Amino acid sequence: MARRSRLDGLGRALRAIERIPRAMEAARTEALHEWAEAVQTTAEEKVPRDEGDLWQSLDHRVLDQYGRAEVGVWDPEQLEYALYVETGTSSMADQPYLVPAFAEHRRQVVRTYRAAFRRHMGGGA
């Protein structure tokens, strides 16, 4: 009888191991989306809103194929101005909004990924 329960437990373990790659991929995508949305929201709160165009240009995208998330400005009309606001110029003080947003959420990625992985493996958060 003891041998049978050992084999039953081994079967469950093997099935769980088979779920790991899909759970890792789903957790990665979920964590990247959550992180990118949080960084974008924080950057939107920090960016100067003199005219509002830069604020409206902030966006995020997740490249699932590469396991990468990006937050920034891709509008060619706003790109140069976005850099000037972030880093300043000889006639304009810097007003960082992206780098502080990244820094604020930097540690969130690992926690978010671990929680998502546990959920996708069926272990809850």
Solvent accessible surface area in square Angstrom, and as a share of the most:
residue,aa,sasa,rsa
1,M,201,0.90
2,A,77,0.59
3,R,197,0.72
4,R,168,0.61
5,S,71,0.46
6,R,190,0.69
7,L,120,0.60
8,D,75,0.39
9,G,25,0.24
10,L,96,0.48
11,G,21,0.20
12,R,150,0.55
13,A,46,0.36
14,L,92,0.46
15,R,134,0.49
16,A,30,0.23
17,I,101,0.51
18,E,115,0.52
19,R,97,0.35
20,I,58,0.29
21,P,86,0.54
22,R,167,0.61
23,A,4,0.03
24,M,93,0.42
25,E,107,0.48
26,A,39,0.30
27,A,0,0.00
28,R,85,0.31
29,T,31,0.18
30,E,55,0.25
31,A,2,0.02
32,L,23,0.11
33,H,73,0.33
34,E,78,0.35
35,W,32,0.11
36,A,0,0.00
37,E,87,0.39
38,A,24,0.19
39,V,0,0.00
40,Q,29,0.13
41,T,69,0.40
42,T,10,0.06
43,A,0,0.00
44,E,36,0.16
45,E,127,0.57
46,K,84,0.36
47,V,6,0.03
48,P,31,0.19
49,R,129,0.47
50,D,117,0.61
51,E,151,0.68
52,G,16,0.15
53,D,69,0.36
54,L,5,0.03
55,W,79,0.28
56,Q,129,0.57
57,S,20,0.13
58,L,7,0.04
59,D,73,0.38
60,H,47,0.21
61,R,105,0.38
62,V,25,0.14
63,L,55,0.27
64,D,67,0.34
65,Q,154,0.68
66,Y,146,0.56
67,G,25,0.24
68,R,122,0.45
69,A,17,0.13
70,E,40,0.18
71,V,12,0.07
72,G,7,0.06
73,V,10,0.06
74,W,89,0.31
75,D,56,0.29
76,P,115,0.72
77,E,153,0.68
78,Q,29,0.13
79,L,97,0.48
80,E,109,0.49
81,Y,90,0.34
82,A,8,0.06
83,L,103,0.51
84,Y,84,0.32
85,V,1,0.00
86,E,21,0.09
87,T,85,0.49
88,G,16,0.15
89,T,56,0.33
90,S,128,0.83
91,S,110,0.71
92,M,57,0.26
93,A,78,0.61
94,D,76,0.39
95,Q,70,0.31
96,P,61,0.38
97,Y,1,0.00
98,L,29,0.14
99,V,97,0.56
100,P,43,0.27
101,A,0,0.00
102,F,66,0.28
103,A,65,0.50
104,E,108,0.49
105,H,30,0.14
106,R,185,0.67
107,R,195,0.71
108,Q,31,0.14
109,V,47,0.27
110,V,81,0.46
111,R,156,0.57
112,T,13,0.08
113,Y,64,0.24
114,R,141,0.52
115,A,22,0.17
116,A,0,0.00
117,F,52,0.22
118,R,110,0.40
119,R,97,0.36
120,H,75,0.34
121,M,35,0.16
122,G,68,0.66
123,G,60,0.58
124,G,38,0.37
125,A,94,0.73
